[in-house]
Amino acid sequence: MQHDDLASSDALVPVDAGALAPVEQLRRDRQPHLVYLASLTTEKGRRAMRGALDAIAAELGAGSERELDADTVPWHLLRYQHTQAVRAALVAARYAPATVNRMLAALRGVLREARRLGLMSAEDCVAACDLKAARGERLPSGRALSRAEVLALLEVCDRRTRAGARNAALVSLLYGCGLRRAEAVALDCEDYAAGELKVRGKGGKERKAFVGGAAGALDAWLAARSHVDAPALFLPVDRLDRVQARRLTDQAVFDILKRLAVAAGVEGLTPHNMRRTFITELLDRGADPITVQRMAGHAQVTTTQKYDRRGEDVQRRAADLLRLD
């Protein structure tokens, strides 16, 4: 049977959760899923892969009286027939192909840790990991903002207040440097000097970002928070406009942008859409794709290309040429 045949509903073989009951309780430092999650370099990555493992566990326990999650699956007992059934179930559940492949990557990672821990033979591990990638494409998520929308976001930042000064600096850096929100909140004051930022990206990789037009807003925020002794660049501001001496969280960045978007009348705004805007505008203005890749902190230029939203505008203008009115 070919792997793709497993995607059809009549080929699904339910996994007997009872048959996977562990024969012994493993110590935490011997549980392959915990070892795998601990090997990931970011908390965001650990949350995402933990969610993927919980989803896989739910599929393993589907149709049985025993509900499973990542902590109750005996991962070291999974074999080829189990992992192929999981792949088929994920495809049948109509997850996006990229989501299925991310889940399968988590599954492979756990199984390989089980092999390294001596809980699984190399032969069983290779067979169980032999999972064909899900294929297909979905329309790209997110969008690029117009220049007018970015300006509208800045206009609703009341720069006479400390919160407004911080928000203006935050919007300016997300747009002008294409920072991920986790990268923005990880910045320290000492990371900014002579118009440059030292950015800590994914996988512990560092890169240099040039502040450019965001320098004015950033300098204004630094002056507004200068009385607070805290290493983090971006800090919370309470309702009385008092700066708090602790690091802003990435969730707080999301909430701040959401409030600004409502005030500015900008729809569909997320922190990552600011990053898409940064990449799209650089490419639209003729920047070399390899240079943009480095500025964005992507490992591959193909990842950068996925953020490019110029094609949508070009197609829209082409469609307007065929008007019948």
Backbone hydrogen bonds in HBPLUS format (Angstrom, degrees):
<---DONOR---> <-ACCEPTOR-->    atom                        ^
c    i                          cat <-CA-CA->   ^        H-A-AA   ^      H-
h    n   atom  resd res      DA  || num        DHA   H-A  angle D-A-AA Bond
n    s   type  num  typ     dist DA aas  dist angle  dist       angle   num
A0005-ASP N   A0002-GLN O   3.06 MM   3  5.46 139.0  2.23 106.6 117.7     1
A0006-LEU N   A0003-HIS O   2.95 MM   3  5.60 153.7  2.02 117.7 125.3     2
A0007-ALA N   A0004-ASP O   3.10 MM   3  5.63 165.5  2.12 114.8 119.4     3
A0008-SER N   A0005-ASP O   3.33 MM   3  5.99 166.0  2.35 115.5 119.0     4
A0011-ALA N   A0008-SER O   2.99 MM   3  5.48 156.3  2.05 113.7 121.5     5
A0012-LEU N   A0009-SER O   3.28 MM   3  5.53 162.4  2.31 107.0 112.2     6
A0019-ALA N   A0016-ASP O   3.04 MM   3  5.34 125.4  2.35 102.1 115.6     7
A0020-LEU N   A0017-ALA O   3.06 MM   3  5.18 144.1  2.20  99.2 110.0     8
A0021-ALA N   A0018-GLY O   3.16 MM   3  5.37 162.0  2.19 111.1 112.7     9
A0030-ARG N   A0027-ARG O   2.80 MM   3  5.16 157.7  1.85 115.3 121.5    10
A0031-GLN N   A0028-ARG O   3.25 MM   3  5.21 166.9  2.27 103.9 107.7    11
A0034-LEU N   A0031-GLN O   3.08 MM   3  5.59 125.5  2.39 112.4 125.4    12
A0035-VAL N   A0031-GLN O   3.10 MM   4  6.39 159.0  2.15 156.6 163.2    13
A0036-TYR N   A0032-PRO O   2.91 MM   4  6.04 156.7  1.97 144.6 151.1    14
A0037-LEU N   A0033-HIS O   2.98 MM   4  6.14 166.2  2.00 143.7 147.3    15
A0038-ALA N   A0034-LEU O   2.97 MM   4  6.05 155.1  2.03 143.1 150.1    16
A0039-SER N   A0035-VAL O   3.18 MM   4  6.36 127.0  2.47 134.8 147.4    17
A0039-SER N   A0036-TYR O   2.97 MM   3  5.19 138.5  2.15 101.5 113.9    18
A0040-LEU N   A0037-LEU O   3.20 MM   3  5.53 155.5  2.26 107.2 114.2    19
A0046-ARG N   A0042-THR O   3.01 MM   4  6.33 153.4  2.08 144.4 151.9    20
A0047-ARG N   A0043-GLU O   2.92 MM   4  6.18 155.2  1.98 148.9 155.2    21
A0048-ALA N   A0044-LYS O   2.97 MM   4  6.21 161.6  2.00 149.2 154.2    22
A0049-MET N   A0045-GLY O   2.96 MM   4  6.12 168.0  1.97 152.5 155.4    23
A0050-ARG N   A0046-ARG O   2.86 MM   4  5.86 147.2  1.96 141.0 150.6    24
A0051-GLY N   A0047-ARG O   2.99 MM   4  6.18 155.1  2.05 144.8 151.1    25
A0052-ALA N   A0048-ALA O   3.01 MM   4  6.35 147.1  2.12 139.8 149.4    26
A0053-LEU N   A0049-MET O   2.92 MM   4  6.15 156.6  1.98 145.8 151.1    27
A0054-ASP N   A0050-ARG O   2.93 MM   4  6.19 151.8  2.01 147.2 155.1    28
A0055-ALA N   A0051-GLY O   3.00 MM   4  6.24 152.2  2.08 144.1 151.2    29
A0056-ILE N   A0052-ALA O   2.98 MM   4  6.28 155.4  2.05 147.0 153.7    30
A0057-ALA N   A0053-LEU O   2.86 MM   4  6.05 156.7  1.92 144.9 151.8    31
A0058-ALA N   A0054-ASP O   2.95 MM   4  6.21 149.8  2.04 143.4 151.2    32
A0059-GLU N   A0055-ALA O   3.15 MM   4  6.48 148.9  2.25 142.3 149.9    33
A0059-GLU N   A0056-ILE O   3.09 MM   3  5.12 118.4  2.49  94.8 109.7    34
A0060-LEU N   A0056-ILE O   2.95 MM   4  6.30 151.4  2.04 148.7 157.2    35
A0061-GLY N   A0057-ALA O   3.00 MM   4  6.27 142.6  2.14 145.3 155.0    36
A0062-ALA N   A0058-ALA O   2.97 MM   4  5.96 109.4  2.49 134.6 151.0    37
A0062-ALA N   A0059-GLU O   3.27 MM   3  5.02 153.7  2.35  94.7 102.5    38
A0064-SER N   A0061-GLY O   3.20 MM   3  5.73 153.5  2.28 138.4 136.8    39
A0072-THR N   A0069-ASP O   3.03 MM   3  5.42 147.9  2.13 111.6 121.0    40
A0073-VAL N   A0069-ASP O   3.20 MM   4  6.32 128.8  2.48 160.0 172.4    41
A0075-TRP N   A0073-VAL O   2.98 MM   2  5.45 124.9  2.29 107.2  91.3    42
A0077-LEU N   A0074-PRO O   2.86 MM   3  5.68 165.9  1.88 128.9 133.8    43
A0078-LEU N   A0075-TRP O   3.14 MM   3  5.52 167.1  2.16 113.7 117.8    44
A0082-HIS N   A0079-ARG O   2.91 MM   3  5.40 127.7  2.19 112.1 126.0    45
A0083-THR N   A0079-ARG O   3.08 MM   4  6.41 164.0  2.11 161.7 166.4    46
A0084-GLN N   A0080-TYR O   2.97 MM   4  6.07 160.5  2.01 156.7 162.0    47
A0085-ALA N   A0081-GLN O   3.22 MM   4  6.15 150.1  2.31 129.6 137.3    48
A0086-VAL N   A0082-HIS O   2.95 MM   4  6.25 149.2  2.05 146.1 155.1    49
A0087-ARG N   A0083-THR O   2.98 MM   4  6.23 161.3  2.01 146.0 150.3    50
A0088-ALA N   A0084-GLN O   3.04 MM   4  6.27 163.6  2.06 147.3 151.4    51
A0089-ALA N   A0085-ALA O   2.96 MM   4  6.14 154.6  2.02 144.2 151.4    52
A0090-LEU N   A0086-VAL O   2.92 MM   4  6.17 156.7  1.98 155.5 161.4    53
A0091-VAL N   A0087-ARG O   3.01 MM   4  6.28 160.7  2.05 153.2 158.1    54
A0092-ALA N   A0088-ALA O   2.89 MM   4  6.06 161.5  1.92 148.9 154.6    55
A0093-ALA N   A0089-ALA O   2.94 MM   4  6.07 133.4  2.16 137.7 149.6    56
A0094-ARG N   A0091-VAL O   3.03 MM   3  5.41 158.9  2.07 112.8 117.5    57
A0099-THR N   A0096-ALA O   2.87 MM   3  5.15 122.2  2.21 106.4 121.9    58
A0100-VAL N   A0096-ALA O   2.98 MM   4  6.34 158.5  2.02 159.1 165.9    59
A0101-ASN N   A0097-PRO O   2.93 MM   4  6.16 166.0  1.95 153.6 157.3    60
A0102-ARG N   A0098-ALA O   3.00 MM   4  6.18 145.7  2.12 138.0 147.1    61
A0103-MET N   A0099-THR O   2.98 MM   4  6.27 156.6  2.03 149.7 155.8    62
A0104-LEU N   A0100-VAL O   2.87 MM   4  6.18 157.8  1.92 153.5 160.2    63
A0105-ALA N   A0101-ASN O   2.93 MM   4  6.08 144.7  2.06 138.5 147.9    64
A0106-ALA N   A0102-ARG O   3.12 MM   4  6.43 149.7  2.21 143.2 150.4    65
A0107-LEU N   A0103-MET O   2.99 MM   4  6.35 155.8  2.05 147.5 154.4    66
A0108-ARG N   A0104-LEU O   2.87 MM   4  6.12 164.7  1.90 152.2 155.5    67
A0109-GLY N   A0105-ALA O   2.96 MM   4  6.11 156.4  2.02 142.8 149.7    68
A0110-VAL N   A0106-ALA O   3.05 MM   4  6.35 153.2  2.13 149.7 155.5    69
A0111-LEU N   A0107-LEU O   3.04 MM   4  6.31 165.4  2.06 154.5 158.5    70
A0112-ARG N   A0108-ARG O   2.92 MM   4  6.12 156.7  1.98 153.7 159.7    71
A0113-GLU N   A0109-GLY O   3.14 MM   4  6.35 145.6  2.26 137.5 146.5    72
A0114-ALA N   A0110-VAL O   2.93 MM   4  6.29 148.3  2.04 146.4 155.9    73
A0115-ARG N   A0111-LEU O   3.02 MM   4  6.40 146.4  2.14 142.9 151.5    74
A0116-ARG N   A0112-ARG O   2.96 MM   4  6.25 158.4  2.01 144.4 150.3    75
A0117-LEU N   A0113-GLU O   2.88 MM   4  6.06 143.0  2.02 145.9 155.7    76
A0119-LEU N   A0114-ALA O   2.88 MM   5  5.21 150.6  1.97 172.7 165.1    77
A0118-GLY N   A0115-ARG O   3.02 MM   3  5.16 159.3  2.06 106.7 112.7    78
A0125-CYS N   A0121-SER O   2.96 MM   4  6.15 157.0  2.02 150.7 157.7    79
A0126-VAL N   A0122-ALA O   2.94 MM   4  6.12 165.5  1.96 152.2 155.2    80
A0127-ALA N   A0123-GLU O   3.14 MM   4  6.31 164.2  2.17 148.0 152.2    81
A0128-ALA N   A0124-ASP O   2.95 MM   4  6.06 163.8  1.98 147.9 152.7    82
A0129-CYS N   A0125-CYS O   2.95 MM   4  6.04 142.9  2.09 146.8 156.5    83
A0130-ASP N   A0127-ALA O   3.17 MM   3  5.22 157.0  2.23 102.8 109.8    84
A0131-LEU N   A0129-CYS O   2.73 MM   2  5.51 132.2  1.95 112.2  96.4    85
A0149-GLU N   A0146-SER O   3.10 MM   3  5.21 122.8  2.44  96.8 110.7    86
A0150-VAL N   A0146-SER O   3.14 MM   4  6.55 157.2  2.19 152.1 157.7    87
A0151-LEU N   A0147-ARG O   2.99 MM   4  6.25 162.3  2.02 153.1 157.8    88
A0152-ALA N   A0148-ALA O   2.92 MM   4  6.09 145.6  2.04 138.8 148.7    89
A0153-LEU N   A0149-GLU O   3.03 MM   4  6.33 148.9  2.13 145.4 152.6    90
A0154-LEU N   A0150-VAL O   3.14 MM   4  6.51 153.3  2.22 145.8 152.7    91
A0155-GLU N   A0151-LEU O   2.89 MM   4  6.11 146.6  2.00 145.6 155.3    92
A0156-VAL N   A0152-ALA O   3.30 MM   4  6.55 141.2  2.46 143.2 150.3    93
A0157-CYS N   A0154-LEU O   3.16 MM   3  5.34 158.4  2.21 105.4 111.8    94
A0161-THR N   A0158-ASP O   3.06 MM   3  5.94 168.5  2.08 123.9 127.6    95
A0165-ALA N   A0161-THR O   2.98 MM   4  6.20 153.2  2.06 142.5 149.9    96
A0166-ARG N   A0162-ARG O   2.91 MM   4  6.16 160.9  1.95 150.7 155.6    97
A0167-ASN N   A0163-ALA O   2.90 MM   4  6.09 163.5  1.93 149.3 154.2    98
A0168-ALA N   A0164-GLY O   2.94 MM   4  6.07 156.9  1.99 146.2 152.1    99
A0169-ALA N   A0165-ALA O   3.08 MM   4  6.28 156.8  2.14 144.3 150.5   100
A0170-LEU N   A0166-ARG O   2.85 MM   4  6.09 155.4  1.92 151.9 159.5   101
A0171-VAL N   A0167-ASN O   2.91 MM   4  6.11 169.8  1.93 153.4 155.3   102
A0172-SER N   A0168-ALA O   2.95 MM   4  6.01 159.7  1.99 143.3 149.8   103
A0173-LEU N   A0169-ALA O   2.98 MM   4  6.16 152.6  2.06 145.3 151.7   104
A0174-LEU N   A0170-LEU O   2.97 MM   4  6.15 166.4  1.99 155.4 159.4   105
A0175-TYR N   A0171-VAL O   2.98 MM   4  6.06 158.5  2.02 149.3 155.1   106
A0176-GLY N   A0172-SER O   2.71 MM   4  5.57 157.5  1.76 140.3 148.2   107
A0177-CYS N   A0173-LEU O   2.85 MM   4  5.24 149.5  1.95 135.2 140.4   108
A0183-GLU N   A0180-ARG O   3.00 MM   3  5.10 122.8  2.34  98.4 113.3   109
A0184-ALA N   A0180-ARG O   2.98 MM   4  6.35 150.3  2.07 151.3 160.1   110
A0185-VAL N   A0181-ARG O   3.10 MM   4  6.38 164.0  2.13 153.0 155.0   111
A0186-ALA N   A0182-ALA O   3.19 MM   4  6.19 129.9  2.46 131.4 143.6   112
A0187-LEU N   A0184-ALA O   3.30 MM   3  5.57 160.7  2.34 105.6 111.3   113
A0233-LEU N   A0187-LEU O   2.93 MM  46  5.57 171.1  1.93 134.9 132.8   114
A0191-ASP N   A0188-ASP O   2.91 MM   3  5.28 156.7  1.97 111.3 119.1   115
A0189-CYS N   A0231-PRO O   2.86 MM  42  5.91 160.5  1.90 170.8 176.3   116
A0192-TYR N   A0189-CYS O   3.14 MM   3  5.79 168.7  2.15 119.6 122.3   117
A0198-LYS N   A0191-ASP O   2.96 MM   7  5.05 138.2  2.14 130.7 143.4   118
A0193-ALA N   A0196-GLU O   3.01 MM   3  5.41 159.5  2.05 150.6 157.3   119
A0196-GLU N   A0193-ALA O   2.92 MM   3  5.41 152.7  1.99 116.5 125.3   120
A0211-VAL N   A0195-GLY O   2.95 MM  16  5.40 158.2  2.00 142.1 147.9   121
A0197-LEU N   A0209-ALA O   2.74 MM  12  5.00 154.6  1.80 151.7 158.0   122
A0209-ALA N   A0197-LEU O   2.91 MM  12  5.00 162.2  1.94 144.3 149.4   123
A0199-VAL N   A0207-ARG O   2.85 MM   8  5.31 166.8  1.87 168.0 167.7   124
A0207-ARG N   A0199-VAL O   2.94 MM   8  5.31 151.0  2.02 145.8 154.8   125
A0201-GLY N   A0205-LYS O   2.58 MM   4  5.12 154.7  1.64 171.3 173.6   126
A0205-LYS N   A0202-LYS O   3.19 MM   3  5.89 166.7  2.20 118.6 122.7   127
A0214-ALA N   A0211-VAL O   3.11 MM   3  5.43 165.6  2.13 132.5 130.8   128
A0215-ALA N   A0212-GLY O   3.18 MM   3  5.88 167.1  2.20 123.7 125.7   129
A0218-LEU N   A0214-ALA O   3.04 MM   4  6.19 158.9  2.08 155.3 162.0   130
A0219-ASP N   A0215-ALA O   2.83 MM   4  5.97 162.0  1.86 155.8 160.2   131
A0220-ALA N   A0216-GLY O   3.05 MM   4  6.22 153.4  2.12 144.7 152.0   132
A0221-TRP N   A0217-ALA O   3.12 MM   4  6.36 151.7  2.20 142.0 148.9   133
A0222-LEU N   A0218-LEU O   3.00 MM   4  6.27 159.0  2.04 149.5 155.4   134
A0223-ALA N   A0219-ASP O   3.02 MM   4  6.27 150.5  2.11 144.7 152.2   135
A0224-ALA N   A0220-ALA O   3.01 MM   4  6.25 149.3  2.11 140.4 149.1   136
A0225-ARG N   A0221-TRP O   3.00 MM   4  6.22 141.5  2.15 150.7 160.0   137
A0226-SER N   A0223-ALA O   3.43 MM   3  5.07 166.4  2.45  98.3 101.6   138
A0228-VAL N   A0225-ARG O   3.07 MM   3  5.68 167.5  2.08 122.1 125.6   139
A0248-LEU N   A0234-PHE O   3.03 MM  14  5.70 155.3  2.09 146.8 141.3   140
A0244-GLN N   A0236-PRO O   2.83 MM   8  5.35 172.4  1.84 152.7 152.8   141
A0238-ASP N   A0242-ARG O   2.92 MM   4  5.35 161.2  1.95 148.3 146.9   142
A0241-ASP N   A0238-ASP O   2.91 MM   3  5.24 151.0  2.00 118.6 120.4   143
A0253-VAL N   A0249-THR O   3.20 MM   4  6.63 145.6  2.33 142.9 151.8   144
A0254-PHE N   A0250-ASP O   3.23 MM   4  6.58 156.2  2.29 142.6 147.7   145
A0255-ASP N   A0251-GLN O   3.00 MM   4  6.34 159.2  2.04 150.0 155.4   146
A0256-ILE N   A0252-ALA O   2.85 MM   4  6.04 157.2  1.90 151.0 157.1   147
A0257-LEU N   A0253-VAL O   3.03 MM   4  6.24 170.2  2.04 155.6 157.4   148
A0258-LYS N   A0254-PHE O   3.00 MM   4  6.19 151.3  2.09 145.5 154.1   149
A0259-ARG N   A0255-ASP O   3.05 MM   4  6.32 156.6  2.11 148.2 153.0   150
A0260-LEU N   A0256-ILE O   2.97 MM   4  6.25 162.8  2.00 153.8 158.9   151
A0261-ALA N   A0257-LEU O   2.83 MM   4  5.95 155.1  1.89 147.8 154.5   152
A0262-VAL N   A0258-LYS O   3.13 MM   4  6.38 155.3  2.20 144.7 150.2   153
A0263-ALA N   A0259-ARG O   3.09 MM   4  6.34 164.3  2.11 150.3 154.5   154
A0264-ALA N   A0260-LEU O   2.85 MM   4  6.01 148.3  1.95 148.3 157.4   155
A0265-GLY N   A0261-ALA O   2.84 MM   4  5.72 118.5  2.23 138.8 152.5   156
A0266-VAL N   A0261-ALA O   2.92 MM   5  4.80 152.9  2.00 139.2 143.7   157
A0265-GLY N   A0262-VAL O   3.37 MM   3  5.17 146.4  2.49  93.1 102.5   158
A0273-ASN N   A0270-THR O   3.00 MM   3  5.20 135.1  2.21 103.2 115.8   159
A0274-MET N   A0271-PRO O   3.13 MM   3  5.40 136.5  2.33 101.1 112.5   160
A0275-ARG N   A0272-HIS O   3.08 MM   3  4.94 118.5  2.48  90.4 105.4   161
A0276-ARG N   A0272-HIS O   2.90 MM   4  6.29 151.7  1.98 145.9 154.0   162
A0277-THR N   A0273-ASN O   2.93 MM   4  6.08 148.9  2.03 137.9 146.1   163
A0278-PHE N   A0274-MET O   3.02 MM   4  6.28 156.1  2.08 144.6 150.4   164
A0279-ILE N   A0275-ARG O   3.10 MM   4  6.38 165.3  2.13 153.2 155.3   165
A0280-THR N   A0276-ARG O   2.89 MM   4  5.99 166.4  1.91 150.2 154.8   166
A0281-GLU N   A0277-THR O   2.92 MM   4  5.95 167.3  1.93 153.3 156.6   167
A0282-LEU N   A0278-PHE O   3.17 MM   4  6.29 158.6  2.22 143.3 149.2   168
A0283-LEU N   A0279-ILE O   3.07 MM   4  6.28 167.4  2.09 154.0 157.0   169
A0284-ASP N   A0280-THR O   2.85 MM   4  5.98 154.5  1.92 146.5 154.8   170
A0285-ARG N   A0281-GLU O   3.01 MM   4  6.11 136.4  2.21 140.7 150.5   171
A0287-ALA N   A0282-LEU O   2.97 MM   5  5.40 159.2  2.01 156.0 150.1   172
A0286-GLY N   A0283-LEU O   3.09 MM   3  5.20 160.8  2.12 108.8 111.1   173
A0291-THR N   A0288-ASP O   2.97 MM   3  5.25 118.2  2.36 105.9 121.2   174
A0292-VAL N   A0288-ASP O   2.98 MM   4  6.34 157.8  2.03 156.2 163.4   175
A0293-GLN N   A0289-PRO O   2.86 MM   4  6.04 152.5  1.93 144.0 151.9   176
A0294-ARG N   A0290-ILE O   3.09 MM   4  6.39 157.1  2.15 145.8 150.4   177
A0295-MET N   A0291-THR O   2.95 MM   4  6.21 156.2  2.01 148.1 155.2   178
A0296-ALA N   A0292-VAL O   2.86 MM   4  6.03 147.2  1.97 149.0 157.3   179
A0297-GLY N   A0293-GLN O   3.02 MM   4  6.14 121.4  2.38 136.0 150.9   180
A0298-HIS N   A0293-GLN O   3.09 MM   5  5.38 162.8  2.12 155.5 155.3   181
A0297-GLY N   A0294-ARG O   3.20 MM   3  5.03 140.2  2.37  92.4 103.8   182
A0303-THR N   A0300-GLN O   3.16 MM   3  5.52 138.8  2.34 104.1 114.0   183
A0305-GLN N   A0301-VAL O   3.01 MM   4  6.35 152.9  2.09 149.0 156.3   184
A0306-LYS N   A0303-THR O   3.12 MM   3  5.31 134.1  2.34  99.7 111.8   185
A0307-TYR N   A0304-THR O   2.97 MM   3  5.43 151.5  2.05 111.9 120.6   186
A0308-ASP N   A0305-GLN O   3.15 MM   3  5.21 156.5  2.20 103.3 110.6   187
A0313-ASP N   A0310-ARG O   3.04 MM   3  5.38 116.7  2.46 105.8 120.3   188
A0314-VAL N   A0310-ARG O   3.03 MM   4  6.33 163.1  2.06 159.9 165.2   189
A0315-GLN N   A0311-GLY O   2.98 MM   4  6.10 162.7  2.01 147.6 152.2   190
A0316-ARG N   A0312-GLU O   2.94 MM   4  6.12 151.2  2.03 143.5 151.9   191
A0317-ARG N   A0313-ASP O   2.97 MM   4  6.22 158.7  2.01 150.4 155.2   192
A0318-ALA N   A0314-VAL O   2.99 MM   4  6.22 154.1  2.05 146.4 154.0   193
A0319-ALA N   A0315-GLN O   2.92 MM   4  6.14 155.0  1.98 146.9 153.3   194
A0320-ASP N   A0316-ARG O   3.11 MM   4  6.39 145.2  2.23 141.7 150.5   195
A0321-LEU N   A0318-ALA O   3.06 MM   3  5.32 143.9  2.20 102.3 112.9   196
A0322-LEU N   A0319-ALA O   3.12 MM   3  5.63 160.2  2.16 112.9 118.9   197
